[in-house]
Amino acid sequence: MQRADWSGKIMERASRKNRHNRLWNEQSPYLLQHAENPVDWYPWSSEAFEKAARENRPIFLSIGYSTCHWCHVMAHECFEDEQTAQALNEHFISIKVDREERPDIDSVYMTVCQMMTGSAGWPLSIIMTPDKKPFFAATYIPKETRTGRIGMLELLPLITRLWKEDQGRIQRITDEIENALKKASGIKGVGSGFDESLLQRTFESLSKSFDEENGGFSGAPKFPTPSHLLFLMRYWKRTGEGRALEMVEKTLSSMRSGGIFDQIGFGFHRYSTDSIWLIPHFEKMLYDQGLLLFAYSEAYQITKNEDYRRTAQQVLSYVLRNLTSPEGGFYSAEDADSEGEEGKFYLWTMEDIEAALSPEESAVCRAVFGVEHEGNYLDELNREKNGKNILHLKASIHVCAEKLGLTEEELRAGVEAIRIKLFWARESRVHPQRDDKILTDWNGIMIAAAARAFQVFGEESFLVAAKRACEFILSKLRDGQMTLLHRYREGSSGIPAYLSDYAFLVWGILELYEATFEERYLLIANDLNEQQHALFWDGNGGGYFLTSSESEKVLVRTKELYDGAIPSGNAVALVNLLRLHALSGNQALRDRAERLMENFSEEVVKFSPGYTFFLSAVNFALGPVAQIVVAGEPGFGMEEMIRALRDVYIPNSVVLLKRSDLDHTTLEQVAPFTKGHSPEGKDAACFVCGNFSCSRPTTDVSQMLKTLHDMGV
């Protein structure tokens, strides 16, 4: 296997050190990609801003990430180009930022780009004053003007002339932007509050935007939007609305069949450039694997559809193979490009297929995976077929088996044999670059998903992966004061943690508690949640800031709520507060949750489909919520009760285990309401509680499930 890991590439470059710029000593794989550019790049640093102020130069800020295809395109066209580099070096101070390392910087300037242009994305290009105030924003900029986009060679002289001749205009622009940012940063304003009618309106809005034929909630480009799927499953559970579950199932099935899923090596690509899930942007992100693993696991819990189980297993196998460090932490991503071409690693010609397979296997491959002589892949720029294919499931296995005169079992076995042959044929290709930094927040997502998948499927590999990653984060990504750090790479930890690091890790640890019932996880989750509150809470308005009170302020200290590719830190923090309150009975946690919801209510009500993960938490807050305590010892019905609880979908619940063969001082410390919960005889007993008032204990599994059903959870 050949892989373009940046650690190896840096070693290869050691003999050419005289050509490097100031990014050479950075940890970020994205910054290291630009370490040999002729552009005189600085990392985000006081040195860069001081030099800009001293020499009275504007700053060109470029924000991206290592696996971003269009970041690569702009790098090749502009930042590796001597002519463009000369214009930047003569008149600007150029700063590179990895948006995954510094989401605080990215958040502020992405908001600026949306305000100024109405669009957003990466690469993000900002031109600003030495005191960090922006006056120009764009995304991808070509070297030369084309198709309505101004080119760098035309833009830079215009900005240089404006800087020298019209500082008054720049001042007016920066003042307007700064004022708008300050207004948006607090997100204060009490709306009409949250009730079931808001959940219904959100469902209706998603229903209207749903693609009936292909699944998903937009045309092209089409994103997986797992937050929508998780919300819809909870709405189905609350209301029994069949269409909510139908939208989830159509989307999950269509994605798994499409080119957005790697049919050979597994794992989901970032998004589909078309409306039918066929042609993806080929990067694979850890957070997509985690959130979609969560969605497929919950969908299996509801439907018992074996395709969802298989998909969950395949996602984990990809993550363990390609995105797991030897120490147990999860890497961030794999690139879209290899050998300078997007998707080259994943595409197949008919000749490639025939070289790897027998004639009989090739015929099955064509029928199942939709391989065409002329190809089915359309390059995003020229939109022409070039003989290359994205493998996808052209029809269901059932339909393909009927056409080929095989049973489903025979076809599945044959397809798996074909997949393995193609996998090993593909392994000889140059692999896409892997971004091998380990981020606390993204690991938190994957820990939560793997722990939940273990609860649903009972497979040890899911639990082992979650526990190893959690122990890695707790041991490697905390400083001497035991506060979290954001990034680890090549033995080095750094960057103060953001809200998402705390919130997502607490989420993962709460899932680990319900997967293992190790009581230490409750203490760790509670301690981290209290640290988060001390560092990020807005004592004036409620809710959590993105950055801690001790972190650098980039123009404004912002709060984030929008649920984009990943849920917002505030949305996950709200879920955690509500679950911790249900587990412990600590009213202070519920009070924080109420203030958080109040702070954001006006914004959420205005456009609720943008906040579906947050609304899943609201669904929990509206109740009813079951607090389920299983008391007993192994071998006397305890395992059967836990398994029965995991076989059903009860998202508005928390489960605690009180083993009578172990000391339970810790559990009673965290959850005092469990002190009187013990079985009356040898058989394990279940106490189903609501608002900390518990029903009579039962030793009967069917009675336990009936009580939960009668509660409406």
C-alpha positions as CSV (number, residue, x, y, z in Angstrom):
1,M,0.0,0.0,0.0
2,Q,1.3,3.4,-0.9
3,R,0.0,6.3,1.1
4,A,0.8,10.0,0.9
5,D,1.1,10.6,4.6
6,W,2.6,14.0,5.3
7,S,5.0,12.8,8.0
8,G,6.7,10.7,5.4
9,K,6.7,13.5,2.8
10,I,8.3,15.8,5.3
11,M,11.2,13.4,5.8
12,E,11.7,13.2,2.1
13,R,11.9,17.0,1.9
14,A,14.6,17.3,4.6
15,S,17.3,17.8,2.0
16,R,15.4,20.8,0.5
17,K,15.0,22.8,3.7
18,N,16.3,26.0,2.1
19,R,13.0,26.2,0.2
20,H,10.6,26.1,3.0
21,N,8.6,28.9,4.6
22,R,7.4,29.5,8.1
23,L,4.9,26.6,8.0
24,W,7.7,24.1,8.1
25,N,7.6,23.5,11.8
26,E,3.8,23.4,12.2
27,Q,1.9,20.2,13.3
28,S,-1.1,20.6,11.0
29,P,-1.0,18.4,7.9
30,Y,-2.8,21.2,6.0
31,L,-0.1,23.8,6.8
32,L,2.6,21.3,6.0
33,Q,1.1,20.9,2.5
34,H,2.0,24.6,2.0
35,A,5.4,24.6,3.7
36,E,7.3,24.7,0.3
37,N,5.0,27.2,-1.4
38,P,6.8,30.2,-2.8
39,V,4.2,32.3,-0.9
40,D,5.8,33.6,2.3
41,W,3.2,32.0,4.6
42,Y,2.9,32.7,8.3
43,P,0.9,30.6,10.7
44,W,-1.7,32.6,12.7
45,S,0.7,34.4,15.1
46,S,1.5,37.7,16.8
47,E,4.6,37.8,14.6
48,A,2.5,38.0,11.4
49,F,0.2,40.8,12.8
50,E,3.0,42.8,14.2
51,K,4.9,42.7,10.9
52,A,1.7,43.7,9.0
53,A,1.2,46.7,11.3
54,R,4.8,47.7,11.2
55,E,5.0,47.7,7.4
56,N,1.4,48.9,6.9
57,R,0.3,45.9,4.8
58,P,-3.0,44.2,4.5
59,I,-3.3,40.5,5.4
60,F,-4.3,37.7,3.1
61,L,-5.8,35.0,5.2
62,S,-6.4,31.6,3.7
63,I,-8.4,29.0,5.6
64,G,-8.9,25.4,4.6
65,Y,-8.2,21.8,5.6
66,S,-5.9,19.0,4.3
67,T,-8.5,16.8,2.6
68,C,-10.3,19.7,0.8
69,H,-10.3,19.2,-3.0
70,W,-10.9,22.9,-3.9
71,C,-8.2,23.9,-1.4
72,H,-5.8,21.7,-3.5
73,V,-7.0,23.3,-6.7
74,M,-6.4,26.8,-5.4
75,A,-3.0,25.8,-4.0
76,H,-1.9,24.4,-7.4
77,E,-3.2,27.3,-9.4
78,C,-2.2,30.2,-7.1
79,F,0.0,29.3,-4.1
80,E,2.5,27.2,-6.0
81,D,2.6,29.8,-8.8
82,E,5.6,32.2,-8.7
83,Q,3.7,35.1,-10.3
84,T,0.9,35.0,-7.7
85,A,3.3,34.4,-4.9
86,Q,5.3,37.5,-5.9
87,A,2.2,39.7,-5.8
88,L,1.3,38.3,-2.3
89,N,4.8,38.6,-1.0
90,E,5.4,42.2,-2.2
91,H,2.1,43.7,-0.9
92,F,0.6,41.4,1.7
93,I,1.3,39.4,4.8
94,S,-0.1,35.9,4.1
95,I,-1.5,33.7,6.8
96,K,-2.5,30.0,6.6
97,V,-5.0,28.5,9.0
98,D,-6.2,24.9,9.4
99,R,-10.0,25.3,10.1
100,E,-10.0,22.0,11.9
101,E,-7.3,23.1,14.3
102,R,-8.7,26.6,14.7
103,P,-12.5,26.5,14.4
104,D,-12.7,29.7,16.3
105,I,-10.9,31.6,13.5
106,D,-12.8,29.8,10.9
107,S,-16.2,30.5,12.5
108,V,-15.7,34.2,12.7
109,Y,-14.4,34.7,9.1
110,M,-16.9,32.2,7.6
111,T,-19.7,34.3,9.1
112,V,-18.0,37.3,7.5
113,C,-18.0,35.6,4.1
114,Q,-21.6,34.7,4.4
115,M,-22.5,38.3,5.3
116,M,-20.5,39.8,2.5
117,T,-21.1,37.3,-0.3
118,G,-24.2,35.2,0.7
119,S,-22.2,32.0,0.3
120,A,-19.5,30.1,2.2
121,G,-17.1,27.2,1.8
122,W,-13.5,26.2,1.7
123,P,-10.9,27.4,0.8
124,L,-11.9,30.6,2.6
125,S,-10.1,33.7,1.4
126,I,-10.2,36.8,3.6
127,I,-8.3,40.1,3.2
128,M,-8.2,42.1,6.4
129,T,-6.3,44.9,8.3
130,P,-3.4,44.2,10.7
131,D,-5.9,44.4,13.6
132,K,-7.8,41.4,12.1
133,K,-10.8,43.4,10.7
134,P,-11.9,42.0,7.3
135,F,-12.9,44.0,4.3
136,F,-12.9,41.4,1.5
137,A,-14.2,37.8,1.5
138,A,-14.4,35.0,-1.1
139,T,-14.0,31.2,-1.3
140,Y,-12.0,29.6,-4.1
141,I,-10.2,32.2,-6.3
142,P,-8.6,31.1,-9.6
143,K,-5.3,32.5,-10.7
144,E,-6.9,34.4,-13.6
145,T,-10.4,35.7,-14.0
146,R,-12.9,33.2,-15.5
147,T,-16.6,32.3,-15.4
148,G,-17.5,35.3,-13.4
149,R,-14.8,34.8,-10.7
150,I,-12.1,37.4,-10.4
151,G,-8.7,35.9,-10.5
152,M,-5.9,36.5,-8.0
153,L,-3.7,38.3,-10.6
154,E,-6.5,40.9,-11.1
155,L,-7.7,41.0,-7.5
156,L,-4.5,41.6,-5.7
157,P,-3.5,44.8,-7.6
158,L,-7.1,46.1,-7.0
159,I,-6.8,45.5,-3.3
160,T,-3.3,47.0,-3.2
161,R,-4.5,50.2,-4.9
162,L,-7.6,50.4,-2.5
163,W,-5.3,49.9,0.5
164,K,-3.0,52.8,-0.6
165,E,-5.6,55.2,-1.9
166,D,-8.9,54.7,0.0
167,Q,-8.4,53.8,3.7
168,G,-11.7,55.6,4.4
169,R,-13.7,53.1,2.4
170,I,-11.9,50.2,4.1
171,Q,-12.7,51.7,7.5
172,R,-16.4,51.9,6.6
173,I,-16.5,48.3,5.5
174,T,-14.7,47.0,8.6
175,D,-16.9,49.0,10.9
176,E,-20.0,47.6,9.3
177,I,-18.8,44.0,9.5
178,E,-17.6,44.3,13.1
179,N,-20.9,45.8,14.2
180,A,-22.8,43.0,12.4
181,L,-20.6,40.4,14.1
182,K,-21.2,41.8,17.5
183,K,-24.9,41.8,17.0
184,A,-24.9,38.1,15.9
185,S,-22.4,36.9,18.5
186,G,-24.6,36.8,21.6
187,I,-27.7,35.2,20.1
188,K,-29.9,36.7,22.7
189,G,-33.6,37.1,22.4
190,V,-36.4,35.1,23.9
191,G,-38.8,33.7,21.3
192,S,-42.1,32.0,21.8
193,G,-40.5,29.0,23.5
194,F,-40.4,25.3,22.6
195,D,-43.4,23.0,22.4
196,E,-44.6,20.1,20.3
197,S,-45.9,22.4,17.6
198,L,-42.3,23.5,16.8
199,L,-41.3,19.8,16.4
200,Q,-44.3,19.4,14.1
201,R,-43.4,22.5,12.0
202,T,-39.9,21.2,11.7
203,F,-41.1,17.8,10.5
204,E,-43.4,19.5,8.0
205,S,-40.6,21.6,6.6
206,L,-38.3,18.6,6.2
207,S,-41.1,16.8,4.5
208,K,-41.5,19.5,2.0
209,S,-37.8,19.6,1.1
210,F,-37.5,15.8,1.0
211,D,-36.4,14.2,-2.3
212,E,-39.1,11.5,-2.8
213,E,-37.1,9.7,-5.5
214,N,-33.6,9.7,-4.1
215,G,-33.9,10.5,-0.4
216,G,-32.2,13.4,1.2
217,F,-33.4,17.0,1.7
218,S,-32.0,19.0,-1.2
219,G,-31.0,18.8,-4.9
220,A,-27.4,19.0,-5.9
221,P,-25.1,19.1,-4.0
222,K,-26.6,16.7,-1.5
223,F,-25.3,16.1,2.1
224,P,-26.0,13.2,4.4
225,T,-27.5,15.5,7.2
226,P,-27.5,12.9,9.9
227,S,-28.9,15.4,12.4
228,H,-32.1,15.5,10.3
229,L,-32.3,11.7,10.4
230,L,-31.8,11.5,14.2
231,F,-34.5,14.2,14.7
232,L,-37.0,12.4,12.4
233,M,-36.5,9.1,14.2
234,R,-37.3,10.8,17.5
235,Y,-40.3,12.6,16.0
236,W,-41.6,9.2,14.7
237,K,-41.2,7.7,18.2
238,R,-43.1,10.7,19.8
239,T,-45.9,10.9,17.3
240,G,-46.1,7.6,15.3
241,E,-45.9,9.6,12.1
242,G,-44.9,7.0,9.5
243,R,-43.7,9.5,7.0
244,A,-40.9,10.6,9.3
245,L,-39.5,7.0,9.4
246,E,-40.0,6.6,5.7
247,M,-37.8,9.6,5.0
248,V,-35.1,8.2,7.2
249,E,-35.2,4.8,5.6
250,K,-35.3,6.1,2.0
251,T,-32.3,8.3,2.7
252,L,-30.2,5.7,4.5
253,S,-30.9,3.0,1.9
254,S,-30.2,5.4,-1.0
255,M,-26.9,6.6,0.5
256,R,-25.7,3.0,1.2
257,S,-26.4,2.1,-2.4
258,G,-24.9,5.1,-4.0
259,G,-21.4,6.2,-4.9
260,I,-21.2,8.3,-1.8
261,F,-20.6,5.0,0.0
262,D,-17.3,3.3,-0.9
263,Q,-18.6,-0.1,-2.0
264,I,-15.1,-1.7,-2.0
265,G,-13.4,-0.3,1.1
266,F,-16.4,1.0,3.0
267,G,-17.0,4.3,4.7
268,F,-18.9,7.4,3.5
269,H,-17.5,10.1,1.3
270,R,-18.2,13.7,2.3
271,Y,-21.2,14.5,0.1
272,S,-22.7,14.0,-3.4
273,T,-22.2,16.5,-6.1
274,D,-25.4,15.3,-7.8
275,S,-28.9,14.7,-6.4
276,I,-28.8,10.9,-6.7
277,W,-25.9,10.1,-4.4
278,L,-23.8,8.8,-7.3
279,I,-20.8,11.2,-7.7
280,P,-19.2,12.3,-4.5
281,H,-16.6,14.6,-3.4
282,F,-14.3,11.8,-2.3
283,E,-12.8,13.0,1.0
284,K,-13.8,10.8,4.0
285,M,-14.2,12.6,7.3
286,L,-14.2,10.9,10.7
287,Y,-17.2,12.9,11.9
288,D,-19.4,11.6,9.0
289,Q,-18.5,8.0,9.8
290,G,-19.5,8.6,13.4
291,L,-22.7,10.4,12.9
292,L,-23.9,8.0,10.2
293,L,-22.9,5.0,12.3
294,F,-25.1,6.5,15.0
295,A,-28.0,6.9,12.5
296,Y,-27.8,3.4,11.0
297,S,-27.6,1.9,14.5
298,E,-30.7,3.6,15.7
299,A,-32.5,2.8,12.4
300,Y,-31.7,-0.9,12.9
301,Q,-33.0,-0.7,16.5
302,I,-36.3,0.5,15.1
303,T,-36.6,-1.6,11.9
304,K,-34.3,-4.6,12.4
305,N,-33.3,-4.1,8.8
306,E,-30.1,-6.3,8.3
307,D,-28.8,-3.9,5.7
308,Y,-28.4,-1.3,8.4
309,R,-26.5,-3.7,10.6
310,R,-24.2,-4.6,7.7
311,T,-23.6,-0.9,7.0
312,A,-22.8,-0.1,10.6
313,Q,-20.3,-3.0,10.7
314,Q,-18.7,-1.8,7.4
315,V,-18.3,1.7,8.6
316,L,-16.6,0.6,11.7
317,S,-14.3,-1.8,9.7
318,Y,-13.2,1.2,7.6
319,V,-12.6,3.4,10.6
320,L,-10.6,0.7,12.3
321,R,-8.5,-0.1,9.2
322,N,-7.9,3.5,7.9
323,L,-8.6,6.0,10.6
324,T,-7.4,4.4,13.9
325,S,-4.0,5.1,15.3
326,P,-1.9,2.3,16.9
327,E,-2.6,4.1,20.3
328,G,-6.4,3.9,19.8
329,G,-7.2,7.5,18.9
330,F,-9.1,8.2,15.6
331,Y,-7.5,10.1,12.8
332,S,-9.4,13.0,11.2
333,A,-9.8,12.3,7.5
334,E,-8.7,10.9,4.1
335,D,-8.2,13.1,1.1
336,A,-10.3,13.3,-2.0
337,D,-7.3,13.4,-4.3
338,S,-4.4,11.1,-5.0
339,E,-1.6,11.7,-7.6
340,G,-3.1,15.2,-8.1
341,E,-6.5,13.9,-9.3
342,E,-9.8,13.8,-7.4
343,G,-11.2,10.4,-6.9
344,K,-8.4,8.6,-8.8
345,F,-8.0,6.0,-6.1
346,Y,-11.8,5.1,-6.2
347,L,-12.6,5.0,-9.9
348,W,-12.6,2.0,-12.2
349,T,-12.4,1.5,-16.0
350,M,-13.9,-1.7,-17.6
351,E,-10.3,-2.7,-18.2
352,D,-9.5,-2.4,-14.5
353,I,-12.4,-4.6,-13.6
354,E,-11.6,-7.3,-16.2
355,A,-7.9,-7.4,-15.1
356,A,-8.9,-8.1,-11.5
357,L,-11.8,-10.5,-12.1
358,S,-12.8,-13.6,-14.0
359,P,-15.2,-13.1,-17.0
360,E,-18.0,-14.5,-14.9
361,E,-17.2,-12.2,-12.0
362,S,-16.9,-9.3,-14.3
363,A,-20.4,-9.9,-15.6
364,V,-21.8,-10.0,-12.0
365,C,-19.8,-6.8,-11.2
366,R,-21.3,-5.0,-14.1
367,A,-24.8,-6.1,-13.2
368,V,-24.5,-5.3,-9.5
369,F,-22.2,-2.3,-9.4
370,G,-23.4,-0.4,-12.5
371,V,-20.1,-0.5,-14.4
372,E,-20.3,0.9,-18.0
373,H,-17.9,0.8,-20.9
374,E,-18.2,4.5,-21.4
375,G,-18.1,5.1,-17.6
376,N,-20.6,6.7,-15.3
377,Y,-18.4,9.3,-13.7
378,L,-18.8,12.9,-14.7
379,D,-15.9,15.2,-13.9
380,E,-17.3,18.2,-12.0
381,L,-15.7,20.7,-14.4
382,N,-16.3,19.3,-17.9
383,R,-19.3,17.0,-17.0
384,E,-18.2,14.5,-19.6
385,K,-17.9,10.7,-19.3
386,N,-14.3,9.5,-19.6
387,G,-14.6,5.7,-19.2
388,K,-14.3,5.8,-15.4
389,N,-16.8,4.3,-13.1
390,I,-18.0,4.9,-9.5
391,L,-19.2,1.5,-8.2
392,H,-22.7,1.7,-6.7
393,L,-25.5,-0.7,-6.2
394,K,-27.5,-0.4,-9.4
395,A,-30.5,-2.2,-7.9
396,S,-31.2,-4.2,-4.7
397,I,-29.5,-7.5,-4.1
398,H,-33.0,-9.1,-4.3
399,V,-33.6,-7.7,-7.8
400,C,-30.1,-8.4,-9.0
401,A,-30.4,-12.0,-7.8
402,E,-33.6,-12.6,-9.7
403,K,-32.1,-11.2,-12.9
404,L,-29.0,-13.4,-12.6
405,G,-31.0,-16.5,-11.6
406,L,-29.3,-16.7,-8.2
407,T,-30.5,-16.8,-4.6
408,E,-29.8,-13.8,-2.5
409,E,-27.4,-15.8,-0.4
410,E,-25.5,-17.0,-3.5
411,L,-25.3,-13.5,-4.9
412,R,-24.2,-12.0,-1.6
413,A,-21.4,-14.5,-1.3
414,G,-20.3,-13.9,-4.9
415,V,-20.4,-10.1,-4.5
416,E,-18.3,-10.3,-1.3
417,A,-15.7,-12.4,-3.2
418,I,-15.6,-9.8,-6.0
419,R,-15.3,-7.0,-3.5
420,I,-12.3,-8.6,-1.8
421,K,-10.5,-9.1,-5.1
422,L,-11.2,-5.5,-6.1
423,F,-10.1,-4.3,-2.7
424,W,-6.7,-5.9,-3.0
425,A,-6.4,-4.7,-6.6
426,R,-7.0,-1.2,-5.4
427,E,-4.6,-1.5,-2.5
428,S,-1.7,-1.4,-5.1
429,R,-2.7,2.2,-6.1
430,V,-1.3,5.3,-4.4
431,H,-3.7,6.0,-1.5
432,P,-5.2,9.4,-0.8
433,Q,-3.4,11.3,1.9
434,R,-4.6,10.7,5.5
435,D,-4.9,13.6,7.9
436,D,-3.4,12.0,10.9
437,K,-4.1,14.6,13.5
438,I,-6.4,13.4,16.3
439,L,-9.1,15.9,17.4
440,T,-10.8,15.6,20.8
441,D,-14.3,16.6,19.5
442,W,-14.4,14.4,16.5
443,N,-13.1,11.5,18.6
444,G,-16.0,12.2,21.0
445,I,-18.5,11.7,18.1
446,M,-16.9,8.4,17.1
447,I,-16.7,7.2,20.7
448,A,-20.4,8.0,21.2
449,A,-21.3,6.2,17.9
450,A,-19.2,3.1,18.6
451,A,-20.6,2.8,22.1
452,R,-24.1,3.2,20.9
453,A,-23.5,0.6,18.2
454,F,-22.2,-1.8,20.8
455,Q,-25.5,-1.3,22.8
456,V,-27.5,-2.1,19.7
457,F,-25.5,-4.9,18.1
458,G,-23.7,-6.4,21.1
459,E,-20.4,-6.7,19.1
460,E,-17.3,-6.3,21.2
461,S,-15.3,-4.6,18.4
462,F,-17.5,-1.5,18.7
463,L,-16.9,-1.3,22.5
464,V,-13.2,-2.0,22.3
465,A,-12.8,0.8,19.8
466,A,-14.8,3.3,21.9
467,K,-12.9,2.5,25.1
468,R,-9.5,2.7,23.6
469,A,-10.2,6.0,22.0
470,C,-11.6,7.4,25.2
471,E,-8.6,6.3,27.3
472,F,-6.3,7.8,24.6
473,I,-8.1,11.2,24.8
474,L,-8.1,11.2,28.6
475,S,-4.4,10.3,28.8
476,K,-3.0,12.3,25.9
477,L,-5.2,15.4,25.5
478,R,-5.3,16.9,28.9
479,D,-2.8,19.4,30.3
480,G,-1.2,19.5,33.8
481,Q,-4.4,21.1,35.2
482,M,-6.4,18.3,33.6
483,T,-8.2,20.6,31.2
484,L,-8.8,19.3,27.7
485,L,-6.7,20.1,24.7
486,H,-7.9,20.0,21.1
487,R,-5.3,18.4,18.9
488,Y,-2.7,15.6,19.1
489,R,-0.3,14.7,16.4
490,E,3.0,12.8,16.3
491,G,3.4,12.7,20.1
492,S,2.5,16.4,20.6
493,S,-0.7,17.7,22.2
494,G,-1.8,21.3,21.9
495,I,-4.4,24.1,21.3
496,P,-6.8,24.8,24.2
497,A,-10.0,22.9,23.9
498,Y,-13.2,24.4,22.4
499,L,-16.8,23.9,23.6
500,S,-17.2,21.1,21.1
501,D,-14.2,19.2,22.6
502,Y,-15.9,19.1,26.0
503,A,-19.4,18.6,24.8
504,F,-18.7,15.8,22.3
505,L,-16.4,14.0,24.7
506,V,-19.0,14.1,27.5
507,W,-21.5,12.7,24.9
508,G,-19.2,9.9,24.2
509,I,-18.5,9.1,27.8
510,L,-22.2,9.1,28.7
511,E,-22.7,6.5,25.9
512,L,-19.8,4.5,27.2
513,Y,-21.4,4.4,30.7
514,E,-24.6,2.9,29.2
515,A,-22.5,0.5,27.2
516,T,-20.4,-0.7,30.1
517,F,-22.1,0.6,33.3
518,E,-18.6,1.4,34.6
519,E,-19.5,4.0,37.2
520,R,-16.2,5.9,36.8
521,Y,-17.5,7.2,33.5
522,L,-20.3,9.0,35.3
523,L,-17.8,10.8,37.5
524,I,-15.6,11.7,34.5
525,A,-18.6,13.0,32.5
526,N,-19.8,15.1,35.4
527,D,-16.3,16.5,36.0
528,L,-15.8,17.4,32.4
529,N,-19.3,19.0,32.2
530,E,-18.5,21.2,35.2
531,Q,-15.2,22.2,33.6
532,Q,-17.0,23.1,30.4
533,H,-19.5,25.2,32.4
534,A,-16.7,27.1,34.2
535,L,-14.8,27.8,30.9
536,F,-17.5,28.5,28.4
537,W,-20.8,29.5,30.0
538,D,-22.3,33.0,29.3
539,G,-23.3,34.2,32.7
540,N,-25.2,37.1,31.2
541,G,-27.3,35.6,28.5
542,G,-27.0,31.8,29.0
543,G,-25.6,29.3,26.6
544,Y,-22.0,28.5,25.8
545,F,-19.4,30.4,23.9
546,L,-17.3,28.6,21.3
547,T,-14.0,29.5,23.1
548,S,-13.1,29.6,26.7
549,S,-12.8,32.8,28.7
550,E,-9.0,32.2,28.7
551,S,-8.6,31.8,25.0
552,E,-7.6,34.4,22.4
553,K,-10.5,36.5,21.2
554,V,-10.8,36.7,17.4
555,L,-12.7,40.0,16.8
556,V,-15.7,38.7,18.9
557,R,-16.4,35.8,21.2
558,T,-19.1,33.8,19.4
559,K,-21.7,31.2,20.2
560,E,-22.6,28.6,17.7
561,L,-25.9,26.8,17.3
562,Y,-26.4,25.9,13.7
563,D,-26.2,22.1,13.1
564,G,-24.1,21.8,9.9
565,A,-22.0,18.8,9.0
566,I,-21.6,18.2,12.7
567,P,-24.0,19.3,15.5
568,S,-23.2,22.6,17.3
569,G,-21.5,22.5,20.6
570,N,-24.5,24.1,22.3
571,A,-26.8,21.4,20.8
572,V,-24.7,18.6,22.2
573,A,-24.2,20.4,25.5
574,L,-28.0,20.7,25.8
575,V,-28.4,16.9,25.4
576,N,-25.7,16.3,27.9
577,L,-27.2,18.6,30.5
578,L,-30.6,16.9,30.1
579,R,-29.2,13.4,30.3
580,L,-27.0,14.2,33.3
581,H,-30.0,15.7,35.1
582,A,-32.0,12.6,34.4
583,L,-29.1,10.4,35.6
584,S,-28.4,12.4,38.8
585,G,-31.4,14.6,39.7
586,N,-29.1,17.6,40.0
587,Q,-31.6,20.5,39.4
588,A,-28.8,22.9,38.6
589,L,-28.2,21.0,35.4
590,R,-31.9,21.3,34.4
591,D,-31.8,25.0,35.2
592,R,-28.8,25.5,32.9
593,A,-30.6,23.6,30.1
594,E,-33.6,25.8,30.5
595,R,-31.5,29.0,30.3
596,L,-29.6,27.6,27.2
597,M,-32.9,26.9,25.4
598,E,-34.3,30.3,26.4
599,N,-31.2,32.1,25.0
600,F,-31.5,30.4,21.6
601,S,-35.3,30.1,21.3
602,E,-35.8,33.1,19.0
603,E,-33.2,32.0,16.5
604,V,-34.4,28.3,16.5
605,V,-38.0,29.3,15.9
606,K,-37.1,31.4,12.9
607,F,-35.6,28.5,10.9
608,S,-36.0,25.3,12.9
609,P,-34.7,22.9,10.1
610,G,-31.2,24.4,10.7
611,Y,-31.2,23.2,14.3
612,T,-32.4,19.6,14.2
613,F,-29.9,18.1,16.6
614,F,-30.8,20.9,19.0
615,L,-34.5,20.0,18.5
616,S,-33.7,16.4,19.3
617,A,-32.6,17.7,22.7
618,V,-35.7,19.8,22.9
619,N,-37.7,16.6,22.3
620,F,-35.9,15.1,25.3
621,A,-36.6,18.2,27.4
622,L,-40.3,18.1,26.6
623,G,-40.5,14.5,27.9
624,P,-41.6,12.1,29.0
625,V,-38.2,10.7,30.0
626,A,-37.7,7.3,31.6
627,Q,-35.1,6.8,34.2
628,I,-34.5,3.0,34.2
629,V,-32.6,1.3,37.0
630,V,-31.8,-2.3,36.7
631,A,-30.7,-3.8,40.1
632,G,-29.3,-7.3,40.5
633,E,-26.3,-9.4,39.9
634,P,-25.0,-11.4,36.9
635,G,-26.7,-14.7,36.2
636,F,-30.1,-13.8,37.7
637,G,-31.8,-12.1,34.8
638,M,-29.8,-8.9,34.8
639,E,-28.3,-9.5,31.3
640,E,-31.7,-10.4,29.9
641,M,-33.2,-7.1,31.1
642,I,-30.3,-5.0,29.7
643,R,-30.5,-6.8,26.4
644,A,-34.3,-6.3,26.2
645,L,-33.8,-2.6,26.8
646,R,-31.2,-2.4,24.1
647,D,-33.5,-4.2,21.6
648,V,-36.1,-1.4,21.6
649,Y,-35.8,2.2,20.6
650,I,-36.3,4.5,23.6
651,P,-34.2,7.6,22.9
652,N,-35.8,9.6,25.8
653,S,-34.4,7.5,28.5
654,V,-31.3,6.9,30.7
655,V,-30.4,3.5,32.0
656,L,-28.5,2.8,35.2
657,L,-27.2,-0.5,36.5
658,K,-26.9,-1.2,40.2
659,R,-25.0,-4.5,40.6
660,S,-25.6,-6.0,44.0
661,D,-22.3,-7.9,43.8
662,L,-20.3,-4.7,43.6
663,D,-19.8,-1.6,45.7
664,H,-22.2,1.1,44.4
665,T,-21.0,4.0,46.5
666,T,-20.1,5.9,43.3
667,L,-23.5,5.3,41.7
668,E,-25.3,6.5,44.7
669,Q,-23.0,9.6,44.9
670,V,-23.9,10.6,41.4
671,A,-27.5,9.4,41.4
672,P,-28.8,9.6,45.0
673,F,-32.3,8.5,43.9
674,T,-31.0,5.0,43.4
675,K,-30.2,4.4,47.1
676,G,-33.3,2.4,47.8
677,H,-33.2,0.4,44.6
678,S,-32.4,-3.3,45.3
679,P,-34.1,-6.5,44.2
680,E,-36.4,-8.1,46.8
681,G,-35.1,-11.6,46.0
682,K,-32.4,-13.2,43.9
683,D,-33.8,-12.2,40.5
684,A,-32.8,-8.9,39.0
685,A,-35.4,-6.2,39.2
686,C,-36.2,-3.1,37.1
687,F,-37.4,0.2,38.5
688,V,-39.0,2.4,35.8
689,C,-39.0,6.0,37.0
690,G,-40.3,9.3,35.6
691,N,-39.2,12.6,37.2
692,F,-37.5,10.5,39.9
693,S,-40.7,8.8,41.0
694,C,-40.4,5.1,40.4
695,S,-42.9,2.3,39.7
696,R,-42.9,-0.9,41.7
697,P,-40.0,-3.1,40.7
698,T,-40.6,-5.9,38.3
699,T,-38.6,-9.0,37.6
700,D,-40.5,-9.6,34.4
701,V,-39.0,-8.3,31.1
702,S,-42.4,-8.1,29.4
703,Q,-43.8,-6.1,32.3
704,M,-40.8,-3.8,32.2
705,L,-41.4,-3.1,28.5
706,K,-45.1,-2.6,29.0
707,T,-44.5,0.0,31.8
708,L,-42.2,1.9,29.4
709,H,-44.8,1.7,26.6
710,D,-47.5,3.0,29.0
711,M,-45.2,5.9,29.9
712,G,-45.1,6.9,26.3
713,V,-41.3,6.8,25.9
